[in-house]
Amino acid sequence: MNVITTFFFLILVFFISIMPYNILYGFSNFMRFIMRNIVKYRVKVIHLNLKKAFPEKSDHEIKTLEKKAYKNLIDYIVEGIKAFTMSRKTIIKRHKLLNPELLDVFYKNKQSVIGVTAHYNNWEWGSLSASLQTPYDVAAFYKPLSNKHIDQILRKSRSRFGTKLVSIFETSKIFETYRNLPFIYLMAADQSPSKREVDKAYWIDFLGIKTAFLHGLEKHAMNNNYAVLYVDIRRIKRGFYELELSVLSENPKELKNGELTKRYANKLESIIKKEPENWLWSHKRWKHASTSISLDT
């Protein structure tokens, strides 16, 4: 079954790779209609998440946000497939880092940093663009796919400009392996923790809801005392993004327990409130009930 799935996946990659961008987004519009109105993929999850996060909004406003969020979701998917054949020049043009100079002082001192972002706009191209626009060696964390053939294809594609793609299950090992080398470690930290991780989670008032955040960002930042920079990904127009770095902490060890995670959550919340449709609302972000005292109490 995996072989058959891989075959059709490669056909899709080829089909999308030869599309000009104006045709690509026409295809995205078509797929959005199919997935939302016929397949109804995650439609209820998106609707319920938006209602929970924005109870003050009317049904009409929620419906409008839902449509925009679905557009963002399908654009992300087709752009992710398009990435298999994008050139260096195209990546830099369409996923542009505005202030790479913020990294200079850390790099000159041979200090590794953690670049943290979220499932917001197109984060997927970051594994390609970071190694082209920063002086650092880059390691990007990702969750391996169950289909080993597609996973191998994806790893090869996303690492072709020098980024090391690292399984989230090998995070601690990689931090130890490259401890003495200047690296930038890229991670998204807005996933909902698994059942086995929820007891270690930090609970924060996020979009008005007590929300569990993974402990990994804070754990690795504090253990290594690596500066943590937020990577804000903004869509300028369809298919074009600008990335801006900002410092969450230069010395995480100086922070009290949970403070770094709270800073991350607050930063992400402020970004989502400006353009909520660009977050990945199709995840079941609030599937866990609070089991501990919130950091905001």
C-alpha positions, -999 to +999 in steps of 0.1 A: +000+000+000+029+024+008+044+018-026+011+026-043+007+058-022+043+068-030+037+063-067+007+086-067+025+111-045+054+113-071+028+119-099+014+147-078+048+162-072+056+161-109+022+176-118+026+205-094+063+210-102+055+220-138+027+244-129+034+281-133+025+299-100-007+315-114-019+280-124-007+266-091-031+289-071-059+282-095-054+245-087-053+254-050-087+271-053-101+240-070-087+217-043-100+240-016-135+236-030-132+198-032-116+194+002-139+218+020-173+212+004-171+176-008-145+158+013-151+182+043-116+175+056-113+189+091-141+214+085-157+208+119-123+210+137-115+244+121-150+257+129-150+245+165-114+258+171-123+293+158-155+294+179-136+285+210-108+310+204-131+339+193-164+335+212-171+372+208-173+369+170-206+365+152-215+334+132-209+353+100-174+364+111-165+329+121-177+316+088-156+342+070-125+333+091-132+296+084-131+301+046-099+321+049-083+295+072-091+268+047-075+288+019-044+291+040-044+254+047-047+243+010-021+269-001+003+255+025-002+220+011+003+229-025+033+251-017+048+223+003+047+201-027+059+228-050+090+230-027+103+198-041+114+215-073+119+252-063+153+267-071+176+286-046+168+319-063+130+312-061+132+302-024+151+334-014+127+355-035+096+340-020+107+333+016+128+363+024+146+368+057+144+406+064+169+409+093+196+382+092+220+407+108+203+399+141+223+366+141+257+382+135+267+388+171+257+352+181+275+337+151+307+358+156+308+344+192+302+309+178+270+306+198+242+283+186+206+297+186+171+282+185+148+297+159+112+290+170+081+295+149+046+281+146+023+264+122+015+298+107+015+308+070+042+288+052+067+275+078+076+245+056+099+265+032+120+275+062+140+243+060+151+254+026+154+292+031+173+292+064+204+276+050+205+300+021+201+332+041+220+327+073+257+319+080+248+290+103+246+253+097+209+245+101+190+217+118+152+216+114+131+193+135+102+174+119+079+145+127+087+115+105+059+102+082+045+067+086+051+061+049+089+055+049+093+060+011+077+094+011+095+103+043+128+096+026+119+116-004+108+145+018+141+144+038+162+144+007+142+174-008+141+195+023+179+190+030+191+197-005+204+232+003+223+220+034+197+219+062+199+187+084+164+174+088+161+158+123+134+136+137+117+151+168+124+117+184+162+125+182+161+160+195+182+155+226+207+135+206+213+162+180+217+189+206+244+168+222+261+158+189+265+194+177+271+210+211+304+225+201+294+238+167+275+269+158+240+258+147+206+273+143+180+248+154+145+254+138+114+242+156+077+248+158+064+247+193+027+251+190+017+214+187-006+199+212+014+176+235+007+138+232-009+120+261+025+109+275+038+144+273+009+163+288+020+159+324+052+178+315+034+205+296+033+242+306-003+254+309-008+290+297-038+313+290-036+313+252-064+330+232-084+330+264-081+292+268-059+272+293-036+256+267-009+229+271+024+238+255+053+214+248+082+216+273+109+208+247+117+244+236+123+255+272+141+222+281+167+225+253+171+263+255+178+261+293+200+230+292+222+246+266+216+283+274+210+290+237+195+323+227+159+318+214+146+339+185+111+340+172+107+337+134+076+357+124+064+345+089+042+371+072+024+366+039+030+396+017+009+383-011+000+348-023+032+328-026+054+355-011+066+356+025+088+378+046+104+365+078+114+387+107+135+376+137+130+389+173+147+378+205+126+360+231+156+354+254+194+358+251+200+339+283+173+314+290+190+301+322+183+334+338+145+330+334+122+314+359+106+281+351+079+285+324+088+321+315+103+313+281+073+292+270+050+320+282+069+346+261+066+323+231+029+318+236+023+355+241+042+364+209+023+338+189-010+350+203-003+386+193+005+374+158-026+352+155-049+380+167-037+403+138-044+377+111-060+346+127-068+329+093-031+322+088-027+298+117-032+260+112-067+257+128-071+221+115-051+207+144-070+196+175-052+222+196-073+220+227-079+182+231-065+180+266-082+193+297-060+213+322-043+190+346-021+215+364-019+251+376-016+276+348+015+298+346-009+327+345-024+321+379 
